[in-house]
Amino acid sequence: GCFHPVTVKGRTYMVHRYEGPLNKIDNAVVLLSYPLGAFGKKNALRVFLCSDVSLSDETILEYYTHRWSIEVLFRSHKRYLGLKTFMVRTVIAFDWLRNLVMVWIFCRAISWASVEGGGAWPGHSAFP
């Protein structure tokens, strides 16, 4: 194969698809992609990996557009919550993270209650 055009969210990219074994994965997809007209430009080439070979190039790139916004959201939340090096890999870490989220929700409810004049959000009370 050669590169072929793929349009995602109104933008066209030139994509090359490799499908086959990759490290310990028996069958994977690797997409090499760059924006149309950006061939040879610095930092234009992107590589996307997918273990579901049944997905089309368009679908894989569409999924990655959503994943990127999620990654940015996680990065900003980790930064603002002081969790730059925190990773959830144990039950204890998961419990700690769950408790932290519950405290955050409680604090938001209190702040909404003060803004809304007694309700955590319109029609609801911050306290039973």
N, C-alpha and C positions, 0 to 999 in steps of 0.2 A: 502494500500500500503506500499511497501518497496522501497528502493532506487534502481534506475536503471541507467545504463550508458547513457550519452548524450555527443556527440562529437561536439564541436564548435571550428572552426578555427584550427583544428588539435589537440586540447587538449580534453581529456576525463574527464568528471566530473560525480560524482555520485549524482543523483537528486531524491528528493522526492517531489511529487506534491500534494498540498492540493487545492481543488476547492470547494468553498462554501461561505457562508456569512462571511463577515469580517467588523466589526464595522458597518458603515452605508451603506456599499456596499452590495447589494443583492447577487451578485455572483462574486467572485474574485479568482485569482490564487496566491498561495504562493508557491514559489520554495525554498526548502532547498537544498543547493549545496555545495560540497567540491571536490577538485581535486582528481582524482583517486589515491589511495595509501596514502592519507593524512588524513584518518579517525582518529579522536582524537587528531590531532595536533593543537596547539594553533593558533588561528586566521584563520583556514582553512575553517570553515563553513561560508557560505554567504546566505543571505535571499533576494529573489527578489519578488517584488509584481507586479501584472498585473491585470488590470480590464477587459481585453479582454480575456475571457475564450476560445475563438475559436483558439487562438494561441497555437502552439505546444511548448513544453519545449525548443526545439532547437531554435525556432524563438525568444522566450522571452529572452533567454540567448544571442543570437546574437544581438538583439536590445540593450541590456544592455552594450555590448562591445562598441557599437557606442556612447551610452549615456555617458559612463565614459569619453571618450576622449573629448566630448563636455563639460562636467562638469569641467574637468581640464583646458580646454581652457578658459571657463568663469572665473574660479578662478584666473588664471594668468592675464587675462585682467583686472579684477576688482582690483587686487593687483597693477598692474603697472599704472592704471589710477586713483588710489586713491579712488576706489569705494567699499572699503571693506564692508561697511554697507549700501550701496545704493541698494534699491529695487524699481523696477518700478511697482508701484501700483496705480498711479494716472495719469491723462492726463498731468499734469504739469511735473511730473517726466519723463514721456515718451518724452515730448517735450525737456526737458533738456538733456536727453540721446541722442536723435536724433541730437540735435545741437552739442553736444560733439563729436559724431561720424563724423559729417560733418566737424568739425574743424580738426579732426584727418586725414580725407581723404584729406583735403586741404593741410595740412602740409606734408603728404606723397607725394602729387603731386609736391609740391615745392621742396622737397628733391630729388625726381626722376628727376625733371627738371634740377637740378644742376648736377646730376650724368650723365645724358644722353646728356647733352649739349644743353638743350633748350626744350626737349620734356618730358612730364610727364612720358611717357613710349614710347618705340619705335614707331614712326609714329604719335604721338599725341603731341599737344602743351599743356603746363600747363595753358596757358591763351588764350582765344579766340582772 
